Amino acid sequence: MGFKVLRYNMEYLNGLLSKNPGLRCINLDNRKIKDLSPFVPLLEKFEFLEDLELAENELKELPGDICKLKSLMSINICDNKFEDLPKVVKVLQSFPKLKSLFISPAAAEELKTIVTSLKDLEYLNGETIRSKKPVPEEEELIAEHCAPPPHGDKTVVQLNTFKKDDLDELQSIVWSIKARMQNLGYEEAVTLEAEYDSRLASVSAELNENLADKDTLPVIKKAVELKAKYAMLDLCYTKMLSTDRDQESSDIWQMLKHGHDNVVEELLRVILGMKPEMETEVGKWKIALSKMQKEMAEVLDVSQKMQEEIKQLTKEKDGALKEFTTERKDLIARIEALEYDNKKYLDTIVRHSKNLYGTTQKFGDSPLKGGEFNSSVSFDSKKKAQTMLMPSKTSTKELSMKQLKDTIAEIYTQKVKYDKKCLESKQAKETMEQYMYTFLNQQYGLKSLIQEFASAIREGIKKYTGSDSEVLLFGKILRNEFEESFRYEIPLMKDSVHEIIKDGVRRKIKYKSEIELIECCESMCSDMQEIDEAIWKDVLKKTVRESDYQGVEQRAKNIIEEKNLTSAERAKEKATSIKKDATSIWYSDLIKVIIDFMIALHEKKIIKYQLLFKKLDTDANGILNAEEFQALASEMKIAKEEYGTLSSKIDPLGAQQMTFSECFSVLNSEKVTVELKLGKGKTTKKVMTILERFNLEVQQTNITNQHLSHLSLIHI
């Protein structure tokens, strides 16, 4: 048995066991089962299992321990691949309660073996077997009766309405009458069983129909059952009357008389007991009807009260909604008035602050009574007070690298939310520079604080650009030299680096759990941790193009050498020896090398568009109006039919404000078909973006921009 099939079926049985351990029937049909042994311990846990379906599998034998299913009464093993049928029958004999068996059609001799071997079996292939002690000449007829019905035969009747003892008694009587008629040479003996089966089928059908109604009273059901039993006994009685009445048939007459007497006596008891039972039932119905009428009246009363309450609640809801709308309008008006007053007060505070810091007041002119001078104040106190009043030229706020990077991350996060609000309110988006002032305004409110923090951010960018690539990238986005979406490449790159490092650690440190590997990887992926040469080279090979690998690798080695020289100088100063791996690189330096490469590579792609945008952006605000964008389209040789589509995608609101990032995103995604010359008069067509087409045209026509000489690209 395939492992997957075994595991799937075991999971299926475990699921059944956990949900309903008291199942009486389990269906394992058509599950490609070749060996039933692994399933027996699980099946044994179903204590009430009575019916097991195993048809259309690949079983070659039944395991001997399947007899542990002590409550099993029915099993279906049709369409399997049994090699030794007697061995299968021997296993089936070990079931203590087996009453029904379904097995694929076999030869008459094999069916006869099954019937004779399984003495307690009552049903074979859906047919009823009723044979306590059949005479030898009738065994062949029983085997034929047990064989499966012909294809399309619909005359088989499930006789599940008679009790087993009644059927056994009737069958015994019929066999006795048949044997008697054969001994006397009656030709009707041949058709007796056929007449019995026909009568039994019609009586059973009528009985099933009468008992199908669930509302039928038990006393009526009993009467119908007695009537059916009497009809079968009547057939036997009639047939027996046609034989000679000699001493040999006295036993048969006694049996018939006993049966008739029992039917009549029981029928009399039913008839006599019917009236009080019916009266009792009618009384119950009357009580139930009266109770239902009373409950119905109560339900109607409750329904009427609920309707009145609903009307009242609806009225109250309308009133509350009206009151809420009025109060909301009042609150909106008050908020607008407060905002206006707040703005006015802020302007007043800023104006007074400017006057205060812009006015040089002598300390001796303190506004005391009578213009007197407080001589108790020392010279140092006067100087300190004057310093507090005068504005300090060196009071610019300085940010550490951590503070700057935290501020940049917060600006990125809030910018995404702000852009979403602009989209929902159908307002034009802001550039990163514009939003930085919006962000600072939301944080601090006062103009002086906004200017102070904006200046601190710019100074921080200048200070840390050389040492941190993410600060470098933010500065480029702030100056509208890179599109805003490029920043999403950084976390994706870091995730890839983490996975490569984890694979390297897994190869290096074997026999460790996944949790230990993750912890080891996380400890390595921190700024001051060293990465082995084999691992960082593997990272570069998988994140950098093959043509650029040597340059990037050399840049990493240069950083390692610089760090080693610095460490050696410090060791010399302290007169101590520091053991350091000369080929390892810090994680932060490795990330910086990769980000620097990504920025340099992207700048080569964007430089021509960047210079053209800055040339047309006359007010240098990172936004093009309709006229400036039209000039951009003309420079990039965008056809008129392309211009309308691009304009609507970049500026769907028609606000005539197209930012650097929005223009780049559309130009770098919209694709066109370009015809390229291959030489000797041959051409080919290629699909590329509008930005790629622009870069190609500039390269082919050898257009040189005067600003290119002032811009140095980063080469690694």
C-alpha positions as CSV (number, residue, x, y, z in Angstrom):
1,M,0.0,0.0,0.0
2,G,1.4,3.4,-0.9
3,F,2.4,5.5,2.0
4,K,0.3,8.5,0.9
5,V,-2.8,6.3,0.5
6,L,-2.2,4.7,3.9
7,R,-1.7,8.1,5.6
8,Y,-4.7,9.6,3.9
9,N,-7.0,6.7,5.0
10,M,-5.6,6.7,8.5
11,E,-6.2,10.4,8.8
12,Y,-9.8,9.9,7.6
13,L,-10.5,7.2,10.2
14,N,-8.8,9.3,13.0
15,G,-11.1,12.2,12.0
16,L,-14.2,10.0,12.2
17,L,-13.0,8.6,15.6
18,S,-12.5,12.1,17.0
19,K,-15.8,13.4,15.8
20,N,-18.1,10.4,16.4
21,P,-16.7,7.3,18.1
22,G,-20.2,5.8,18.2
23,L,-20.6,5.3,14.5
24,R,-22.5,2.2,13.4
25,C,-21.5,2.4,9.7
26,I,-18.1,3.2,8.1
27,N,-17.7,3.5,4.3
28,L,-14.2,2.7,2.9
29,D,-15.3,2.0,-0.7
30,N,-12.9,2.7,-3.6
31,R,-9.9,3.9,-1.4
32,K,-7.2,1.7,-3.1
33,I,-6.7,-0.3,0.1
34,K,-4.4,-3.3,-0.5
35,D,-3.9,-4.5,3.1
36,L,-6.5,-4.1,5.8
37,S,-4.2,-5.0,8.8
38,P,-3.1,-1.4,9.6
39,F,-6.7,-0.2,9.9
40,V,-7.9,-3.0,12.3
41,P,-6.6,-1.3,15.5
42,L,-8.5,1.9,14.6
43,L,-11.7,0.1,13.5
44,E,-11.6,-1.8,16.8
45,K,-12.1,1.5,18.7
46,F,-15.5,2.0,17.1
47,E,-17.4,-0.1,19.7
48,F,-20.8,0.1,18.0
49,L,-19.6,-0.6,14.4
50,E,-22.2,-2.8,12.7
51,D,-21.7,-2.1,9.0
52,L,-18.3,-2.0,7.2
53,E,-18.1,-1.1,3.4
54,L,-14.9,-2.3,1.7
55,A,-16.1,-2.6,-1.9
56,E,-14.0,-1.6,-5.0
57,N,-10.6,-1.9,-3.3
58,E,-7.5,-4.1,-4.0
59,L,-7.7,-6.6,-1.1
60,K,-6.2,-10.0,-1.7
61,E,-7.2,-11.4,1.7
62,L,-8.8,-10.5,5.0
63,P,-6.6,-10.3,8.1
64,G,-7.3,-12.8,10.8
65,D,-7.5,-10.2,13.6
66,I,-10.5,-8.5,11.9
67,C,-12.6,-10.8,14.1
68,K,-11.9,-8.3,16.9
69,L,-14.8,-6.2,15.4
70,K,-17.3,-8.1,17.6
71,S,-20.3,-5.9,16.9
72,L,-20.0,-6.2,13.1
73,M,-23.3,-7.5,11.5
74,S,-22.8,-6.6,7.8
75,I,-19.7,-6.4,5.5
76,N,-19.4,-5.5,1.8
77,I,-16.3,-6.9,0.1
78,C,-17.5,-6.8,-3.5
79,D,-15.1,-6.0,-6.4
80,N,-11.8,-6.9,-4.7
81,K,-8.9,-9.2,-5.7
82,F,-9.3,-12.2,-3.4
83,E,-6.9,-15.0,-4.3
84,D,-8.3,-17.7,-1.9
85,L,-12.1,-17.5,-1.4
86,P,-12.2,-20.4,1.1
87,K,-9.7,-18.6,3.3
88,V,-11.8,-15.5,3.1
89,V,-14.9,-17.5,4.2
90,K,-12.9,-19.0,7.0
91,V,-12.1,-15.5,8.3
92,L,-15.8,-14.5,7.9
93,Q,-16.8,-17.4,10.1
94,S,-15.0,-15.8,13.0
95,F,-17.5,-12.9,13.2
96,P,-19.9,-13.7,16.0
97,K,-22.8,-11.5,14.8
98,L,-22.4,-11.5,11.0
99,K,-25.9,-11.5,9.4
100,S,-25.4,-9.8,6.0
101,L,-22.6,-10.3,3.4
102,F,-22.1,-8.7,0.0
103,I,-19.5,-10.4,-2.2
104,S,-18.8,-10.3,-6.0
105,P,-20.6,-12.9,-8.2
106,A,-18.9,-16.3,-8.2
107,A,-19.7,-19.8,-9.4
108,A,-22.7,-21.6,-8.0
109,E,-20.5,-24.0,-6.0
110,E,-18.7,-21.1,-4.3
111,L,-22.0,-19.5,-3.4
112,K,-23.2,-22.8,-2.0
113,T,-20.0,-23.0,0.1
114,I,-20.6,-19.6,1.5
115,V,-24.2,-20.5,2.4
116,T,-23.3,-23.7,4.1
117,S,-20.2,-22.3,5.8
118,L,-21.8,-19.2,7.3
119,K,-24.8,-20.8,9.1
120,D,-25.9,-17.6,10.9
121,L,-25.9,-15.6,7.7
122,E,-29.4,-14.2,6.9
123,Y,-28.7,-12.0,3.8
124,L,-26.4,-12.7,0.9
125,N,-26.0,-10.0,-1.8
126,G,-29.2,-8.4,-0.6
127,E,-31.3,-11.6,-0.8
128,T,-32.9,-13.1,2.2
129,I,-31.8,-16.6,3.4
130,R,-34.3,-18.5,5.6
131,S,-33.0,-22.1,6.0
132,K,-32.8,-23.7,9.5
133,K,-32.4,-27.3,8.3
134,P,-33.2,-27.7,4.6
135,V,-33.5,-31.1,3.1
136,P,-30.6,-32.1,0.9
137,E,-32.5,-31.9,-2.4
138,E,-33.4,-28.3,-1.7
139,E,-29.8,-27.0,-1.1
140,E,-29.3,-26.4,-4.8
141,L,-32.5,-24.4,-4.9
142,I,-31.3,-22.3,-1.9
143,A,-28.0,-21.6,-3.6
144,E,-29.8,-20.5,-6.7
145,H,-32.1,-18.3,-4.6
146,C,-29.0,-16.7,-3.0
147,A,-27.3,-15.9,-6.3
148,P,-27.3,-12.2,-7.3
149,P,-30.4,-11.2,-9.4
150,P,-30.0,-10.7,-13.2
151,H,-29.1,-7.3,-14.5
152,G,-32.1,-5.0,-14.5
153,D,-34.3,-7.3,-12.3
154,K,-36.3,-5.1,-9.9
155,T,-38.6,-7.7,-8.4
156,V,-36.5,-8.3,-5.3
157,V,-38.4,-7.4,-2.2
158,Q,-36.7,-6.6,1.1
159,L,-38.9,-8.5,3.6
160,N,-38.1,-6.4,6.6
161,T,-41.6,-6.1,7.9
162,F,-42.1,-9.7,9.1
163,K,-40.4,-11.0,12.2
164,K,-37.7,-13.6,11.8
165,D,-39.6,-16.3,13.8
166,D,-42.7,-15.8,11.6
167,L,-40.8,-16.1,8.4
168,D,-39.0,-19.2,9.6
169,E,-42.3,-20.8,10.6
170,L,-43.9,-20.0,7.2
171,Q,-40.9,-21.3,5.3
172,S,-40.9,-24.5,7.3
173,I,-44.6,-25.1,6.6
174,V,-44.1,-24.5,2.9
175,W,-41.2,-26.9,2.7
176,S,-43.2,-29.5,4.5
177,I,-46.2,-29.1,2.2
178,K,-43.9,-29.3,-0.8
179,A,-42.3,-32.5,0.4
180,R,-45.7,-34.0,1.0
181,M,-47.0,-33.0,-2.5
182,Q,-43.8,-34.4,-4.1
183,N,-44.3,-37.7,-2.3
184,L,-47.9,-37.9,-3.5
185,G,-46.8,-37.0,-7.0
186,Y,-48.6,-33.7,-7.2
187,E,-47.4,-31.5,-10.1
188,E,-48.3,-28.3,-8.1
189,A,-45.2,-29.0,-5.9
190,V,-43.0,-27.5,-8.6
191,T,-44.8,-24.1,-8.5
192,L,-45.5,-24.0,-4.8
193,E,-42.4,-22.0,-3.9
194,A,-43.0,-19.6,-6.8
195,E,-46.6,-19.1,-5.6
196,Y,-45.3,-18.6,-2.0
197,D,-42.7,-16.0,-3.2
198,S,-45.3,-14.2,-5.2
199,R,-47.8,-14.1,-2.4
200,L,-45.0,-13.0,0.0
201,A,-43.9,-10.2,-2.3
202,S,-47.5,-8.8,-2.8
203,V,-48.3,-9.1,1.0
204,S,-45.0,-7.4,1.9
205,A,-45.6,-4.6,-0.5
206,E,-49.0,-4.0,0.9
207,L,-47.7,-4.2,4.4
208,N,-44.9,-1.7,3.6
209,E,-47.3,0.7,2.1
210,N,-49.7,0.6,5.1
211,L,-46.8,1.0,7.6
212,A,-45.1,3.8,5.7
213,D,-47.3,6.4,7.4
214,K,-45.7,7.5,10.6
215,D,-49.0,8.8,12.0
216,T,-50.6,5.4,11.9
217,L,-51.7,4.2,15.4
218,P,-49.8,1.2,16.8
219,V,-53.0,-0.7,17.2
220,I,-53.7,-0.3,13.4
221,K,-50.2,-1.3,12.5
222,K,-50.6,-4.5,14.6
223,A,-53.9,-5.3,12.9
224,V,-52.3,-4.9,9.4
225,E,-49.4,-7.2,10.4
226,L,-51.8,-9.8,11.6
227,K,-53.8,-9.5,8.4
228,A,-50.6,-10.1,6.3
229,K,-49.6,-13.1,8.5
230,Y,-53.1,-14.6,8.0
231,A,-52.9,-14.2,4.2
232,M,-49.7,-16.2,4.2
233,L,-51.2,-18.9,6.4
234,D,-54.3,-19.0,4.3
235,L,-52.1,-19.9,1.3
236,C,-50.6,-22.8,3.2
237,Y,-54.0,-23.9,4.5
238,T,-55.4,-23.9,0.9
239,K,-52.6,-25.9,-0.5
240,M,-52.7,-28.4,2.3
241,L,-56.4,-29.0,1.7
242,S,-55.6,-30.2,-1.8
243,T,-53.6,-33.2,-0.4
244,D,-55.0,-36.4,1.1
245,R,-56.0,-36.2,4.7
246,D,-54.3,-39.3,6.1
247,Q,-52.5,-40.0,9.3
248,E,-49.2,-38.8,7.8
249,S,-50.5,-35.3,7.4
250,S,-51.9,-34.9,10.9
251,D,-48.8,-33.0,12.1
252,I,-49.2,-30.5,9.3
253,W,-52.9,-30.0,10.2
254,Q,-52.0,-29.4,13.8
255,M,-49.4,-26.8,12.8
256,L,-52.0,-25.0,10.6
257,K,-54.6,-25.1,13.3
258,H,-52.2,-23.7,15.9
259,G,-51.3,-20.9,13.6
260,H,-54.9,-20.1,12.8
261,D,-55.9,-20.1,16.4
262,N,-53.1,-17.7,17.4
263,V,-54.1,-15.3,14.6
264,V,-57.7,-15.3,15.6
265,E,-57.1,-14.9,19.3
266,E,-54.6,-12.1,18.8
267,L,-57.0,-10.4,16.3
268,L,-59.8,-10.6,18.9
269,R,-57.6,-9.0,21.5
270,V,-56.7,-6.2,19.1
271,I,-60.3,-5.5,18.2
272,L,-61.4,-5.5,21.8
273,G,-58.5,-3.3,22.9
274,M,-58.9,-0.9,20.0
275,K,-61.7,1.2,21.4
276,P,-60.2,2.3,24.7
277,E,-56.9,2.9,23.0
278,M,-58.6,5.0,20.3
279,E,-60.5,6.9,22.9
280,T,-57.3,7.6,24.8
281,E,-55.6,8.8,21.6
282,V,-58.5,11.0,20.7
283,G,-58.5,12.5,24.3
284,K,-54.8,13.2,23.9
285,W,-55.4,14.9,20.6
286,K,-58.2,17.0,22.1
287,I,-55.9,18.1,24.9
288,A,-53.1,18.8,22.5
289,L,-55.4,20.8,20.2
290,S,-56.7,22.9,23.1
291,K,-53.1,23.5,24.3
292,M,-52.1,24.6,20.8
293,Q,-55.1,26.9,20.5
294,K,-54.1,28.5,23.8
295,E,-50.5,28.8,22.7
296,M,-51.6,30.3,19.4
297,A,-53.7,32.9,21.1
298,E,-50.7,33.8,23.4
299,V,-48.4,34.1,20.3
300,L,-50.9,36.4,18.6
301,D,-51.0,38.6,21.7
302,V,-47.2,38.7,21.9
303,S,-47.0,39.4,18.1
304,Q,-49.4,42.4,18.4
305,K,-47.5,43.8,21.4
306,M,-44.2,43.4,19.5
307,Q,-45.7,45.3,16.5
308,E,-46.7,48.1,18.8
309,E,-43.2,48.2,20.3
310,I,-41.6,48.2,16.9
311,K,-43.8,51.2,15.9
312,Q,-42.8,53.0,19.1
313,L,-39.1,52.2,18.6
314,T,-39.2,53.3,15.0
315,K,-40.7,56.6,16.1
316,E,-38.1,57.0,18.8
317,K,-35.3,56.1,16.3
318,D,-36.5,58.8,13.8
319,G,-36.6,61.3,16.6
320,A,-33.1,60.4,17.8
321,L,-31.8,60.5,14.3
322,K,-33.3,63.9,13.7
323,E,-31.8,65.1,17.0
324,F,-28.4,63.6,16.2
325,T,-28.4,65.3,12.8
326,T,-29.2,68.7,14.4
327,E,-26.5,68.2,17.1
328,R,-24.0,67.1,14.5
329,K,-24.5,70.2,12.4
330,D,-24.1,72.3,15.5
331,L,-20.9,70.5,16.5
332,I,-19.5,70.8,13.0
333,A,-20.2,74.6,13.1
334,R,-18.5,74.8,16.5
335,I,-15.5,72.8,15.4
336,E,-15.1,75.1,12.4
337,A,-15.3,78.2,14.6
338,L,-12.8,76.7,17.0
339,E,-10.4,75.8,14.2
340,Y,-10.7,79.3,12.9
341,D,-10.0,80.7,16.4
342,N,-7.1,78.3,16.9
343,K,-5.5,79.3,13.7
344,K,-5.9,83.0,14.6
345,Y,-4.3,82.4,18.0
346,L,-1.5,80.4,16.5
347,D,-0.8,83.2,14.0
348,T,-0.8,85.6,17.0
349,I,1.6,83.4,19.0
350,V,4.0,83.1,16.0
351,R,3.8,86.9,15.4
352,H,4.5,87.7,19.1
353,S,7.3,85.1,19.1
354,K,9.0,86.8,16.1
355,N,8.6,90.2,17.8
356,L,10.0,88.8,21.0
357,Y,13.1,87.3,19.4
358,G,13.6,90.0,16.9
359,T,13.6,92.9,19.5
360,T,16.8,93.7,21.5
361,Q,15.7,94.9,24.9
362,K,18.3,96.2,27.4
363,F,18.3,94.4,30.6
364,G,18.3,97.7,32.6
365,D,15.1,98.8,30.9
366,S,13.1,96.2,32.8
367,P,9.4,97.3,33.1
368,L,9.4,97.8,36.9
369,K,7.4,100.4,38.8
370,G,8.7,103.9,38.2
371,G,11.3,102.5,35.8
372,E,13.6,101.6,38.6
373,F,16.6,99.3,38.0
374,N,17.0,96.2,40.2
375,S,20.6,96.6,41.3
376,S,20.6,93.3,43.2
377,V,21.0,91.4,39.9
378,S,24.6,90.6,39.2
379,F,26.4,91.0,35.9
380,D,26.4,87.3,35.2
381,S,22.6,87.1,35.7
382,K,22.1,90.1,33.4
383,K,24.2,88.4,30.7
384,K,22.3,85.1,31.1
385,A,18.9,86.7,30.9
386,Q,20.0,88.7,27.8
387,T,21.2,85.4,26.2
388,M,17.8,83.8,26.8
389,L,16.0,86.7,25.3
390,M,18.3,86.9,22.2
391,P,17.9,84.2,19.5
392,S,20.7,81.7,19.4
393,K,22.4,81.2,16.0
394,T,23.5,77.7,16.9
395,S,20.2,76.5,18.3
396,T,19.5,74.1,15.3
397,K,18.3,70.7,16.6
398,E,20.5,67.7,15.8
399,L,19.2,64.2,15.2
400,S,21.1,61.0,15.8
401,M,21.1,58.4,13.1
402,K,18.6,56.3,15.0
403,Q,16.3,59.3,15.5
404,L,16.6,60.2,11.8
405,K,15.9,56.7,10.6
406,D,12.9,56.4,13.0
407,T,11.5,59.7,11.7
408,I,12.0,58.5,8.1
409,A,10.2,55.3,8.8
410,E,7.3,57.1,10.4
411,I,7.1,59.5,7.4
412,Y,7.0,56.6,5.1
413,T,4.2,54.9,7.1
414,Q,2.0,58.0,7.4
415,K,2.6,58.9,3.7
416,V,0.9,55.7,2.6
417,K,-2.1,56.4,4.8
418,Y,-2.2,60.0,3.6
419,D,-2.1,59.0,-0.1
420,K,-5.0,56.6,0.6
421,K,-7.1,59.4,2.1
422,C,-6.2,61.7,-0.9
423,L,-7.4,59.0,-3.2
424,E,-10.7,58.5,-1.3
425,S,-11.3,62.3,-1.1
426,K,-10.3,62.7,-4.8
427,Q,-7.4,65.1,-4.0
428,A,-4.0,65.3,-5.7
429,K,-1.1,63.5,-4.0
430,E,1.8,65.4,-2.5
431,T,5.5,64.9,-3.1
432,M,7.6,63.5,-0.3
433,E,9.0,66.9,0.4
434,Q,5.5,68.5,0.6
435,Y,4.3,65.7,2.8
436,M,7.3,66.0,5.2
437,Y,6.0,69.5,6.1
438,T,2.4,68.2,6.3
439,F,3.7,65.5,8.7
440,L,5.6,67.9,10.9
441,N,2.6,70.2,11.0
442,Q,0.5,67.4,12.2
443,Q,3.1,66.5,14.8
444,Y,4.0,70.0,16.2
445,G,1.7,72.6,14.8
446,L,3.9,75.7,15.5
447,K,5.7,77.1,12.5
448,S,9.0,77.6,14.4
449,L,9.0,73.9,15.5
450,I,8.2,72.8,11.9
451,Q,11.1,74.8,10.5
452,E,13.4,73.5,13.2
453,F,12.7,69.9,12.7
454,A,12.7,70.2,8.9
455,S,16.1,71.8,9.1
456,A,17.3,69.0,11.5
457,I,16.1,66.3,9.0
458,R,17.9,68.0,6.1
459,E,21.1,68.4,8.2
460,G,20.8,64.8,9.3
461,I,20.5,63.6,5.6
462,K,23.7,65.6,4.7
463,K,25.5,64.2,7.8
464,Y,24.6,60.5,7.4
465,T,24.2,60.0,3.6
466,G,27.8,58.7,3.3
467,S,27.4,56.1,6.1
468,D,23.8,54.9,5.6
469,S,22.3,53.9,2.3
470,E,18.7,54.2,3.4
471,V,19.3,57.8,4.5
472,L,20.9,58.3,1.0
473,L,17.7,56.9,-0.6
474,F,15.4,59.1,1.4
475,G,17.4,62.2,0.4
476,K,17.0,61.2,-3.3
477,I,13.3,60.7,-2.9
478,L,13.0,64.0,-1.0
479,R,14.9,65.8,-3.9
480,N,12.6,64.1,-6.5
481,E,15.6,62.2,-7.9
482,F,14.1,58.7,-7.2
483,E,10.4,57.6,-7.3
484,E,8.8,56.8,-3.9
485,S,8.0,53.2,-4.8
486,F,11.7,52.3,-5.0
487,R,12.0,52.2,-1.2
488,Y,9.8,49.0,-1.3
489,E,12.8,47.2,-2.9
490,I,14.9,47.5,0.3
491,P,12.8,45.3,2.6
492,L,12.3,42.7,-0.2
493,M,16.1,42.6,-0.6
494,K,16.6,42.2,3.1
495,D,14.2,39.3,3.2
496,S,16.1,37.6,0.4
497,V,19.4,38.1,2.2
498,H,18.0,36.6,5.4
499,E,16.9,33.5,3.5
500,I,20.3,33.1,1.8
501,I,22.1,33.5,5.2
502,K,19.7,30.9,6.8
503,D,20.5,28.5,4.0
504,G,24.2,29.1,4.5
505,V,23.9,28.5,8.2
506,R,21.9,25.3,7.6
507,R,24.7,24.0,5.4
508,K,27.4,24.9,7.8
509,I,25.7,23.8,11.1
510,K,24.0,20.5,10.6
511,Y,21.7,18.6,12.9
512,K,20.0,21.6,14.3
513,S,16.3,22.2,14.6
514,E,14.5,24.9,12.6
515,I,14.0,27.1,15.7
516,E,17.7,27.0,16.5
517,L,18.5,27.9,12.8
518,I,16.1,30.8,12.9
519,E,17.6,32.1,16.2
520,C,21.1,31.7,14.9
521,C,20.2,33.6,11.6
522,E,18.5,36.4,13.6
523,S,21.6,36.8,15.7
524,M,23.7,37.1,12.6
525,C,21.4,39.5,10.9
526,S,22.1,42.4,13.3
527,D,24.2,45.5,12.5
528,M,27.4,44.6,14.4
529,Q,27.5,40.9,13.7
530,E,30.1,39.4,11.3
531,I,29.2,37.3,8.3
532,D,31.6,34.6,7.1
533,E,33.2,35.0,3.7
534,A,31.5,32.0,2.2
535,I,28.1,33.2,3.3
536,W,28.5,36.9,2.2
537,K,29.9,35.9,-1.2
538,D,26.9,33.5,-1.7
539,V,24.6,36.5,-0.8
540,L,26.3,38.7,-3.4
541,K,26.2,36.0,-6.1
542,K,22.4,35.5,-5.6
543,T,21.5,39.2,-5.3
544,V,23.8,40.9,-7.9
545,R,24.1,40.3,-11.6
546,E,27.0,38.2,-12.7
547,S,28.5,41.0,-14.8
548,D,28.6,43.3,-11.7
549,Y,29.7,40.7,-9.2
550,Q,33.4,41.4,-9.3
551,G,32.9,45.1,-8.7
552,V,30.5,44.6,-5.8
553,E,32.8,41.9,-4.3
554,Q,35.8,44.3,-4.5
555,R,33.7,47.0,-2.8
556,A,32.9,44.6,0.1
557,K,36.6,43.7,0.4
558,N,37.6,47.3,0.6
559,I,35.2,47.9,3.5
560,I,36.6,44.8,5.3
561,E,40.2,46.2,4.8
562,E,39.2,49.6,6.1
563,K,37.6,48.0,9.2
564,N,40.6,45.8,9.7
565,L,43.0,48.9,9.5
566,T,40.8,50.8,12.0
567,S,40.8,47.8,14.4
568,A,44.6,47.5,14.1
569,E,45.1,51.2,14.8
570,R,43.0,50.9,17.9
571,A,44.8,47.8,19.0
572,K,48.1,49.6,18.6
573,E,46.9,52.5,20.7
574,K,45.8,50.1,23.5
575,A,49.0,48.0,23.0
576,T,46.8,44.9,22.8
577,S,46.3,42.2,20.2
578,I,42.9,41.8,18.7
579,K,42.1,38.6,16.8
580,K,39.8,39.3,14.0
581,D,38.7,37.3,11.0
582,A,40.1,39.4,8.1
583,T,37.6,38.0,5.6
584,S,34.3,38.5,7.5
585,I,32.1,41.5,7.0
586,W,29.6,43.2,9.3
587,Y,25.9,42.6,8.4
588,S,25.2,46.3,8.2
589,D,28.2,46.8,5.8
590,L,26.9,43.9,3.6
591,I,23.5,45.5,3.4
592,K,25.0,48.9,2.6
593,V,27.1,47.4,-0.3
594,I,24.0,45.8,-1.8
595,I,21.8,48.9,-1.4
596,D,24.5,51.1,-2.9
597,F,24.6,48.8,-5.9
598,M,20.8,48.9,-6.3
599,I,20.8,52.7,-6.1
600,A,23.6,53.0,-8.6
601,L,22.0,50.5,-11.0
602,H,18.6,52.3,-10.7
603,E,20.2,55.7,-11.2
604,K,21.6,54.6,-14.5
605,K,18.1,53.7,-15.6
606,I,16.4,56.8,-14.4
607,I,19.0,59.5,-15.0
608,K,17.8,60.6,-18.4
609,Y,14.2,60.9,-17.2
610,Q,15.4,62.6,-14.0
611,L,17.4,65.3,-15.9
612,L,14.6,65.9,-18.3
613,F,12.0,66.3,-15.5
614,K,14.2,68.8,-13.6
615,K,14.7,70.8,-16.8
616,L,11.0,71.1,-17.3
617,D,10.0,71.6,-13.6
618,T,10.7,75.3,-13.7
619,D,9.6,75.9,-10.1
620,A,11.5,72.9,-8.8
621,N,8.6,71.6,-6.7
622,G,8.6,68.1,-8.1
623,I,5.3,68.6,-9.9
624,L,4.5,69.2,-13.5
625,N,1.4,71.1,-14.7
626,A,-0.4,70.2,-17.9
627,E,1.9,72.5,-20.1
628,E,5.0,71.1,-18.5
629,F,3.8,67.5,-18.9
630,Q,3.0,68.2,-22.6
631,A,6.6,69.4,-23.0
632,L,7.8,66.2,-21.3
633,A,5.8,64.1,-23.7
634,S,7.1,66.0,-26.6
635,E,10.7,65.5,-25.5
636,M,10.1,61.7,-25.0
637,K,8.4,61.5,-28.4
638,I,5.1,60.3,-27.1
639,A,2.5,60.1,-29.8
640,K,-0.8,62.0,-29.5
641,E,-2.8,58.8,-29.2
642,E,-0.5,57.7,-26.3
643,Y,-0.6,61.2,-24.6
644,G,-4.3,61.1,-23.7
645,T,-4.0,57.6,-22.1
646,L,-0.9,58.5,-20.1
647,S,-2.3,61.9,-19.0
648,S,-5.5,60.2,-17.6
649,K,-3.6,57.5,-15.8
650,I,-1.1,59.9,-14.2
651,D,-3.7,62.6,-13.4
652,P,-7.1,60.8,-13.1
653,L,-8.6,63.8,-11.2
654,G,-7.6,66.4,-13.8
655,A,-5.9,68.5,-11.1
656,Q,-2.9,69.3,-13.5
657,Q,-0.5,68.2,-10.7
658,M,1.7,65.3,-11.8
659,T,4.4,64.4,-9.4
660,F,7.8,62.9,-10.3
661,S,6.9,59.5,-8.8
662,E,3.5,59.3,-10.5
663,C,5.0,60.1,-13.9
664,F,7.8,57.6,-13.5
665,S,5.4,54.8,-12.4
666,V,3.2,55.1,-15.5
667,L,6.1,55.7,-18.0
668,N,7.9,52.6,-16.5
669,S,4.8,50.4,-16.8
670,E,3.1,51.4,-20.0
671,K,4.4,49.2,-22.8
672,V,4.7,50.0,-26.5
673,T,6.0,48.2,-29.6
674,V,9.3,49.5,-31.0
675,E,10.8,48.7,-34.4
676,L,14.6,48.2,-34.0
677,K,17.2,48.3,-36.9
678,L,19.5,45.3,-37.1
679,G,21.6,46.4,-40.0
680,K,21.7,45.6,-43.7
681,G,18.1,46.9,-43.9
682,K,16.7,44.4,-41.4
683,T,14.4,45.3,-38.6
684,T,12.8,43.6,-35.7
685,K,9.9,44.5,-33.3
686,K,10.3,44.5,-29.5
687,V,7.9,45.3,-26.7
688,M,9.3,47.7,-24.1
689,T,8.2,50.4,-21.7
690,I,8.0,54.1,-22.7
691,L,10.9,54.9,-20.4
692,E,13.0,52.2,-22.0
693,R,12.2,53.5,-25.4
694,F,13.2,57.0,-24.4
695,N,16.5,55.8,-23.0
696,L,17.1,53.8,-26.2
697,E,16.4,56.8,-28.4
698,V,18.7,59.1,-26.4
699,Q,21.4,56.5,-26.7
700,Q,20.9,56.0,-30.4
701,T,20.9,59.7,-31.3
702,N,23.8,60.4,-29.0
703,I,22.0,63.1,-27.2
704,T,24.1,64.5,-24.4
705,N,22.5,66.5,-21.6
706,Q,24.5,69.4,-20.3
707,H,23.7,68.4,-16.8
708,L,25.3,65.0,-17.1
709,S,28.7,66.4,-16.6
710,H,27.7,67.7,-13.2
711,L,26.3,64.4,-11.9
712,S,28.6,61.6,-10.8
713,L,27.2,58.1,-10.8
714,I,28.1,55.6,-8.1
715,H,30.3,52.8,-9.4
716,I,30.9,49.8,-7.3
